[in-house]
Amino acid sequence: STIARREPITGDFELSYRYPAYTGLEPRTVSGTAGDVAGPAGTEVAIKTHADRDVDEAVLIVNGTRVPLTVKGRDLSGTFVLDTTGQYHVAFLRGQRVVAEGPDLTLTVEADQAPQVRLLQPKESLELDPRKQELTLVYEASDDYGLSALALKYRAAGELRPVEKREVEVIELERRLVRLERAVLVREAEDPAVEVERGPLAARSSVSA
């Protein structure tokens, strides 16, 4: 048998996005959309639309879960959190019974790329002059949403103690690309590495001296 295609039962959608704090993105509202939703995981999405008929009760069915909609006349509104790629649609109810359903609309969780960091100088292993005890590091870090922290980790040559971690002062962390040069007292350090953090993600430089 042929499954009948569900026809639209609402008008255009107004979508308002409140993004997770770690992204640094400002809230935004998009009007006159078909209703497809896309954003980082954890984004709060507020939906407004207009029913094509008088409605007693309405819900969003988000990946199989009912999310209540507020009904004022024919105006519908509701909120859900985008956490999984999938589908959702609008349904009208009478009691618990579904009396009409709109077509499926897409939910897309956009991939969050891990921060990237590169140690640019020195480019190869070297021995430090113990009288100078200073090593200049040049490193570059970037992220799709911006960086929240940078740290230098190092361990003195020949020692087995845990790696020391030193927070690095960074200006304009809200920028998505940070390139800095720092002279760091490391006392014959080996394997210096720069680490960056942003929200739940972190990265370590792929080149060490």
N, C-alpha and C positions, 0 to 999 in steps of 0.2 A: 504494500500500500504506500501511497505518497503522503508524506507529512506536509501539511499545509504550512506555508511560510507565514510567520507572524507579521502582521501589519503594524505600522506606527500607531500608537494611541496617545502620544503626546506631541507637543511642538518642539522647537529648538531647545537646547540645553544651555544654561549658564553654569559654568564650572569655576569654582573658586578654590585655589590651591594654597595650602599652608604647609610649607616644606619643613622637614626635620631641621633642628637647629644647626647640626654639623655642616649642612650644605651652605649656609650663609646666604641662601636665596631669599629674596623678598616675596611676600605673598602676592599672588596675581589672580585676576579674574578674567575669564575668556567668555564672551557672549556669542550667541548665535552659532553654537557648535552642534554637530550631529550627536554628541554625547560620549565619544570615545575618550578614554582617560589614560594619561601617561605621566609618569613621574618617578622619583626615587622611592624606594621602599620606606614606609612610615609617613608618607605624605597624607595629610588630612584633606579630603575632597568634599566640598559642599556643593550640592546640586540643586538647581532651581529649574523647573519646567512647568508646562501648562497642559492639563488633561484635555482631551477632545470631547469630554462628556462630563456630566455631573458624577461625582465619585463619593462613595461612603468612606472607603478606606483604600490606601495605596501603600505599596512597599517597593523597595528595590530588592531584587534577588541577586546578591553578589556572590559569585562562585557557589551558588546553592544555598546561601544563608540569607534569610529575610532581614532587611533593614527597614524599620518603619519610616514612612514619609509623613510630614505634616501636611494636612489638607486644609486649605482655606479657599472655599469656593472651588474653582478649578485649578488654583495654583498649588503646586507640589514642591516641597523642599525637604532635604535631608542631608546627612553627613555620614561618611564612612572613611576608614583608613585604608589606603592602598598598600597591601602587603604581599599580594600574590598576583602574578600574571594570570589572566583568565577572561571571564565574561560577566556581564551583568545586564539586567533588563528591568523595566518597570512592569509591575502587575497591579491590577485593580482587584479588590476583594469585596466580598459581601459576607460578613462574618469571617470564617476561616477559609471560605471557598474562593478560589481564583475565578474571576468572571471574564478577565481580559488580560492579555500579556503582549507587551511590545517586543520588537526584535532584539536579539542579543547585540550588545555593544562591547567593544574591546577594553580590557584593562591591561596595561603594559607597565611592568616594573622596569625602569631603566637601569641598566647595569652601572654600578658604582665602581669606577676604576681605582685601584690602590695607588697611593702616592708614589712618585718616582723620585729617586735621588741618585746623583752621580758625584763621585769624588773626582774632580778634574785635575788637581795637582796635590801632591806628587802623583805621577802616573805609574811609578814602579817602586819596588822596594828600595830602601836606602838606609844608611846608618847615619845617625845624628852625631854631631860634634858635642860631646858631653859638656863642653865649656859654654856652648850657646843655649842648650836645653830649650830650643824653640823650633817649632815646625809650622810653616805656613800652609794652611789647607785652603784650597779653593773648591767649592762644591756648589751644585745646582740642584734645587728641589722644585717639584711642581705637582699640582694636583688639580683634578677637574672642578673641585669645589673650594679649594683654598686650603692652606696649611694652618694647623693650630699649635704645633710645637716642633722644635728642632733640638737635637741633642748630639753631642760627640761622645762616643764610647771608645775606650782605649785600655790597653794593658801594657805594663812595662815589660821589656824584653826579658825572657827567661823566667818570668814569674808565673806561678800557677794560680794566684789568687783571682777572684772573680773580676770580670771586666768592670772598670770604673765608668760611671755615666756622669757627664757634665752637661747641664743645660746650657744652650747657646742662645745668647741674646739676639733676637731677630726683630728687625724693624719692618712694619707693614706686612704682618702675617696674613692679612686678608687678601693679599695678592696671590694669584694662582701660580706665579713663577717667582722663585726667590733665588738670587745668585749672590753669594757672599764670599768674602775673603777674610780669614781670621788667622792671626798669629796665636798659637796655643802652646803653652808650656806643658810639655808632655814627658820630660825626663826620659829620653831614650825610648819613647813609646814605639810599639810595633802594632800593626793591624789597626790603625785608626779608622773609624767608620762613622759616618754621619747617619743619624736616624731621624725620620720625620714621622709625625703623627697627624691624623685628621679624623676626628670623630672616632668610629670604631676601627679604622684601618691604620696600618703603619707600614713602613718600608725601611730597608737598610741599603746603604750604598753598595753597588756591585763591584767597585774597585777599591782596593785598600793598599796602603803603602807599607 
